[in-house]
């Protein structure tokens, strides 16, 4: 999807609480299964701000869904499972998909002569430990530490969703005053994990885990963790490969298509406005209106939207033209 940014080259807005900046999606991509996901640019990288949803590899090979605990742990031929599997947390379809590390790395059978499959969609990859470190450094340097410093990884709060976390009394922790979370827009949600040793799902509400592509040893691989009771992000070296964790995609910003910074003649007017805003043309846009904290306040289909019931403030209007697969974004002042 091409995102045409009007009025501003980048949509970066300072939050009222002064912690970093609230970022809005810079674009939308599509995986091999047709699922769309939003992404944000962080310096030299574009990161998906939604968890992976794929159930097929890029070549169309299915990734096995495994609901039974015995099959999650053990292979059909005996011994611990060392091939791909995914499951929803608690096998509840409304929850995020959790993948073992073998799925993420495309290890779909035990034949050493079979090449690994590609988990990420075209142009994207499963992040490495170095990719995560690059993201850490960008967020720290750009003021996203919860205490305003530029040392250590105190960026968990800025990377975490505004809801879903267990409550914490620790100042600066993800679970403390959650309305101040997610200034970076990364929107990590505490989906928990599927464990291998005790055959259970656990830590939903407590933890967000994300696989990376680095192997530690035969049984372990690296991942990142955010916990409700801390303001730090954690770099874990040897998570059991059989665990089920969530996944994000990343790509180098230089490989992105020309989705940003394009001029166009599609405008929203009048601006400022006291009531009706019109997007020129006769197309029926899917329109969403956000306040400056990123909260969605209105939706509509058409080329006009009535903002008369909104309080005087600055808003972000996103209008999607599904016929041309384009998204237009406007900063509009409501008088």
C-alpha positions as CSV (number, residue, x, y, z in Angstrom):
1,X,0.0,0.0,0.0
2,X,1.3,3.4,-0.9
3,X,0.9,5.9,1.9
4,X,0.8,9.5,0.8
5,X,1.7,11.9,3.6
6,X,0.0,15.2,3.2
7,X,0.9,18.4,5.1
8,X,3.9,16.7,6.9
9,X,6.6,14.4,5.6
10,X,6.4,12.2,8.7
11,X,3.6,11.9,11.1
12,X,5.4,12.5,14.4
13,X,3.5,14.2,17.2
14,X,4.6,15.0,20.7
15,X,2.5,13.4,23.5
16,X,1.1,15.6,26.2
17,X,3.0,13.7,28.9
18,X,6.4,14.4,27.3
19,X,7.7,10.9,26.9
20,X,9.2,10.5,23.5
21,X,6.8,11.0,20.5
22,X,3.7,9.3,19.5
23,X,4.2,7.6,16.1
24,X,1.5,6.6,13.6
25,X,1.9,3.9,11.1
26,X,4.0,4.9,8.1
27,X,2.5,2.2,5.9
28,X,0.8,-1.1,5.4
29,X,2.2,-4.3,4.0
30,X,0.7,-7.7,3.2
31,X,2.0,-11.1,4.1
32,X,1.8,-14.3,1.9
33,X,-1.6,-15.2,3.4
34,X,-3.1,-11.9,2.4
35,X,-3.1,-10.5,6.0
36,X,-2.3,-6.8,6.1
37,X,-0.1,-5.3,8.8
38,X,1.0,-1.8,9.7
39,X,4.6,-0.8,10.0
40,X,6.6,2.2,11.4
41,X,9.9,3.5,10.3
42,X,12.5,3.8,13.1
43,X,15.6,5.3,11.5
44,X,17.2,2.8,9.2
45,X,14.5,0.1,9.8
46,X,10.9,-0.5,9.2
47,X,9.2,-2.6,11.9
48,X,5.8,-4.3,11.8
49,X,3.7,-3.0,14.7
50,X,1.5,-6.1,14.7
51,X,2.4,-9.7,15.4
52,X,2.8,-12.2,12.6
53,X,-0.3,-14.1,11.6
54,X,1.0,-16.4,8.8
55,X,-0.1,-20.0,8.7
56,X,1.8,-20.7,5.4
57,X,5.4,-20.2,4.4
58,X,6.2,-17.9,1.5
59,X,6.1,-20.9,-1.0
60,X,2.6,-21.9,0.2
61,X,3.7,-24.8,2.4
62,X,1.4,-24.9,5.4
63,X,2.9,-24.4,8.9
64,X,1.2,-27.1,11.1
65,X,-1.2,-25.9,13.7
66,X,-0.7,-28.0,16.9
67,X,-3.3,-27.8,19.6
68,X,-2.6,-31.0,21.6
69,X,0.1,-30.6,24.2
70,X,1.7,-34.0,23.5
71,X,2.1,-33.2,19.8
72,X,3.5,-29.8,20.7
73,X,6.2,-31.5,22.8
74,X,6.9,-34.7,20.9
75,X,7.4,-35.8,17.3
76,X,5.4,-38.6,15.7
77,X,8.5,-40.8,15.6
78,X,9.4,-40.2,19.3
79,X,11.7,-37.7,20.9
80,X,11.2,-34.0,21.4
81,X,9.6,-32.1,18.6
82,X,12.1,-30.2,16.4
83,X,9.9,-29.2,13.5
84,X,7.5,-26.3,12.9
85,X,4.3,-25.8,14.9
86,X,2.0,-22.9,15.8
87,X,-1.0,-22.4,18.1
88,X,-3.2,-19.6,19.4
89,X,-2.6,-18.9,23.0
90,X,-4.8,-21.3,25.0
91,X,-6.0,-22.5,21.5
92,X,-8.4,-19.5,21.6
93,X,-8.7,-18.1,18.0
94,X,-9.1,-14.5,19.2
95,X,-5.6,-14.6,20.7
96,X,-2.4,-14.1,18.9
97,X,-0.5,-16.9,17.1
98,X,2.4,-18.4,18.9
99,X,5.2,-20.1,17.0
100,X,8.0,-22.4,18.0
101,X,11.4,-21.4,16.9
102,X,11.5,-24.2,14.3
103,X,8.5,-22.6,12.6
104,X,10.1,-19.2,12.6
105,X,13.2,-20.6,11.0
106,X,11.3,-22.7,8.4
107,X,12.3,-26.1,9.7
108,X,9.3,-28.0,8.6
109,X,10.7,-31.6,8.5
110,X,13.6,-33.6,9.9
111,X,15.3,-34.3,6.6
112,X,18.7,-32.4,6.8
113,X,18.7,-32.3,3.0
114,X,15.5,-30.3,2.8
115,X,16.1,-26.5,2.6
116,X,14.4,-24.4,5.2
117,X,11.3,-22.4,4.2
118,X,10.9,-18.7,4.4
119,X,8.6,-17.5,7.2
120,X,8.6,-13.8,6.5
121,X,6.8,-12.2,3.5
122,X,8.6,-10.8,0.5
123,X,11.0,-8.0,1.5
124,X,10.8,-8.7,5.2
125,X,12.7,-10.9,7.6
126,X,12.5,-12.4,11.1
127,X,14.6,-9.9,13.1
128,X,18.1,-10.9,14.3
129,X,19.5,-9.9,17.7
130,X,21.4,-7.2,15.9
131,X,18.2,-5.9,14.4
132,X,16.7,-5.6,17.9
133,X,19.8,-3.9,19.2
134,X,19.5,-1.3,16.3
135,X,15.9,-0.7,17.3
136,X,16.9,-0.4,21.0
137,X,19.6,2.2,20.2
138,X,17.3,4.2,18.0
139,X,14.6,4.5,20.7
140,X,17.0,5.2,23.5
141,X,18.8,7.9,21.5
142,X,15.5,9.5,20.5
143,X,14.2,9.9,24.1
144,X,11.9,6.9,24.6
145,X,13.4,5.8,27.9
146,X,10.7,6.2,30.6
147,X,13.0,8.5,32.7
148,X,14.2,10.6,29.8
149,X,17.8,9.3,29.9
150,X,19.7,8.0,26.9
151,X,21.4,5.1,28.6
152,X,20.2,1.5,29.2
153,X,17.1,-0.2,27.7
154,X,14.4,1.6,29.7
155,X,12.1,1.6,26.6
156,X,9.6,-1.1,27.6
157,X,6.9,1.4,28.5
158,X,7.3,3.2,25.2
159,X,7.1,0.0,23.2
160,X,4.1,-1.5,25.1
161,X,0.3,-1.4,24.4
162,X,-1.9,0.8,26.5
163,X,-4.0,-2.1,27.7
164,X,-3.7,-5.8,28.7
165,X,-0.9,-5.6,31.2
166,X,-1.1,-6.8,34.8
167,X,-1.0,-3.8,37.1
168,X,2.3,-2.7,38.7
169,X,3.2,-0.2,41.4
170,X,6.8,0.1,40.0
171,X,7.3,3.6,38.6
172,X,8.1,3.5,34.9
173,X,7.1,-0.2,34.6
174,X,4.9,-1.3,31.7
175,X,2.0,-2.2,34.0
176,X,2.1,1.2,35.8
177,X,-0.2,3.9,34.5
178,X,-0.7,2.1,31.2
179,X,-2.3,5.1,29.6
180,X,1.2,6.5,29.2
181,X,2.5,3.5,27.3
182,X,3.2,3.1,23.6
183,X,4.7,6.4,22.7
184,X,6.9,4.7,20.1
185,X,3.9,3.0,18.5
186,X,5.5,-0.5,18.6
187,X,2.4,-1.7,20.5
188,X,3.7,-4.9,22.2
189,X,0.9,-6.8,23.8
190,X,1.4,-9.3,26.6
191,X,0.4,-12.4,24.7
192,X,2.4,-14.8,27.0
193,X,3.9,-18.0,25.8
194,X,3.3,-21.7,25.2
195,X,5.7,-23.6,27.4
196,X,7.4,-26.9,26.7
197,X,8.5,-28.2,30.1
198,X,5.1,-28.1,31.8
199,X,2.8,-28.3,28.8
200,X,0.9,-25.1,29.6
201,X,0.2,-21.7,28.2
202,X,1.3,-19.0,30.7
203,X,2.1,-15.4,31.4
204,X,-0.6,-13.7,29.3
205,X,-0.9,-10.2,30.8
206,X,2.6,-10.5,32.3
207,X,4.9,-10.8,29.4
208,X,5.4,-10.1,25.7
209,X,8.0,-12.4,24.0
210,X,9.4,-12.1,20.5
211,X,11.6,-14.6,18.8
212,X,14.7,-13.6,16.9
213,X,16.6,-15.6,14.3
214,X,19.7,-16.3,16.4
215,X,20.4,-19.8,17.6
216,X,22.1,-20.1,21.0
217,X,22.7,-23.8,21.1
218,X,21.0,-27.1,20.1
219,X,18.1,-26.5,22.4
220,X,17.9,-22.7,22.8
221,X,17.5,-19.5,20.7
222,X,17.4,-15.8,21.5
223,X,14.4,-13.7,22.0
224,X,13.3,-10.3,23.5
225,X,11.0,-9.9,26.5
226,X,8.9,-7.1,28.0
227,X,7.5,-7.7,31.5
228,X,4.6,-5.9,33.3
229,X,6.7,-5.1,36.4
230,X,9.7,-3.5,34.7
231,X,10.6,-0.5,32.6
232,X,13.4,-2.4,30.9
233,X,13.4,-4.7,27.8
234,X,15.2,-8.0,28.3
235,X,17.6,-9.8,25.9
236,X,17.2,-13.5,26.6
237,X,20.0,-15.7,25.2
238,X,18.6,-19.3,25.3
239,X,14.8,-19.6,25.3
240,X,13.7,-23.2,24.7
241,X,13.2,-23.6,21.0
242,X,10.0,-25.6,21.6
243,X,8.3,-22.7,23.4
244,X,5.6,-20.8,21.5
245,X,6.3,-17.0,21.2
246,X,5.1,-14.2,19.0
247,X,7.0,-12.8,16.0
248,X,7.5,-9.4,14.4
249,X,8.8,-8.6,10.9
250,X,11.5,-6.1,10.1
251,X,13.1,-4.8,6.9
252,X,15.8,-2.3,6.0
253,X,14.3,1.1,5.3
254,X,16.4,1.4,2.1
255,X,14.6,-1.6,0.7
256,X,11.1,-0.1,1.1
257,X,9.1,0.8,-1.9
258,X,8.2,4.4,-2.5
259,X,5.4,4.4,0.0
260,X,6.3,7.7,1.7
261,X,6.9,11.3,0.8
262,X,4.9,11.5,-2.4
263,X,3.1,14.6,-3.5
264,X,-0.5,14.4,-4.7
265,X,-3.6,16.4,-5.5
266,X,-5.9,14.6,-3.0
267,X,-6.7,17.2,-0.3
268,X,-9.0,17.4,2.7
269,X,-10.8,20.8,3.1
270,X,-11.7,23.1,4.7
271,X,-8.8,23.0,7.2
272,X,-9.3,24.3,9.8
273,X,-12.9,23.2,10.0
274,X,-15.9,23.6,12.3
275,X,-17.8,20.6,11.1
276,X,-17.7,18.9,7.7
277,X,-14.4,17.9,6.1
278,X,-14.4,16.8,2.4
279,X,-11.8,14.7,0.6
280,X,-11.9,15.8,-3.0
281,X,-13.1,13.3,-5.6
282,X,-16.1,11.1,-5.7
283,X,-14.6,8.0,-4.3
284,X,-15.9,6.2,-1.2
285,X,-13.0,6.2,1.2
286,X,-12.8,4.2,4.4
287,X,-12.1,7.0,6.8
288,X,-10.8,6.8,10.4
289,X,-10.2,9.8,12.7
290,X,-7.6,9.7,15.5
291,X,-6.9,12.1,18.3
292,X,-3.3,13.1,19.1
293,X,-2.8,10.3,21.5
294,X,-3.5,7.8,18.7
295,X,-7.0,6.9,20.0
296,X,-9.6,6.3,17.2
297,X,-12.6,8.6,17.7
298,X,-14.6,8.2,14.5
299,X,-15.0,6.0,11.4
300,X,-17.0,6.6,8.2
301,X,-17.2,5.5,4.6
302,X,-17.5,8.1,1.9
303,X,-15.7,11.3,1.0
304,X,-17.0,13.6,3.8
305,X,-16.9,13.3,7.6
306,X,-18.8,15.4,10.1
307,X,-16.5,16.5,13.0
308,X,-19.0,18.9,14.5
309,X,-19.4,16.7,17.7
310,X,-15.6,16.5,18.3
311,X,-13.9,18.8,20.8
312,X,-11.7,21.6,19.3
313,X,-8.3,20.0,18.8
314,X,-6.0,18.7,16.2
315,X,-6.9,15.3,14.7
316,X,-5.4,12.8,12.2
317,X,-7.6,11.6,9.4
318,X,-6.7,8.4,7.5
319,X,-8.6,7.8,4.3
320,X,-8.1,4.5,2.5
321,X,-8.9,4.2,-1.2
322,X,-9.3,0.4,-1.6
323,X,-9.8,0.6,-5.3
324,X,-6.3,1.9,-5.8
325,X,-4.7,0.4,-2.7
326,X,-3.8,3.9,-1.5
327,X,-3.9,5.5,1.9
328,X,-4.0,9.3,2.5
329,X,-3.2,10.9,5.9
330,X,-4.2,14.4,6.9
331,X,-3.6,16.6,10.0
332,X,-6.8,18.5,10.5
333,X,-7.6,21.3,13.0
334,X,-11.1,21.2,14.4
335,X,-12.2,24.8,15.6
